[in-house]
């Protein structure tokens, strides 16, 4: 039980970090959305693997089928975040991509791959930081 609690806390924190960094964009959704998406992705991944573990079932099925639906769901949510203005300017792509990445990090956390999820968050922060420096020049 403790490992699952740790995974949920970690997903919430990494989601908040990505949300706070993404909030600097004018079109970014709330940091709470990122945290909720990350925790939800972790929970669905924990659930899909936990079913097999709790019932002592052989791994004949595919426990990744349930988390795979997150990609479709985030595609749907991300599409709703992107819009084109009357002068053909596109907004929301970066926020949609950040939300998609947040779900993937949540899936990694739920699967117990904490190191790669922390590394992914670090590179996300690095990309945002470098892109702002480049944008100024």
Secondary structure, 3 states (H helix, E strand, C coil): CHHHHHHHHHHHHHHHHHHHHHCCCCCCCCHHHHHHHHHHHHHHHHHHHHHHHHCCCCCCCCCHHHHHHHHHHHHHHHHHHCEECCCCCEECHHHHHHHHHHHHHHHHHHCCCHHHHHHHHHHHHHHHHHHHHHHHC
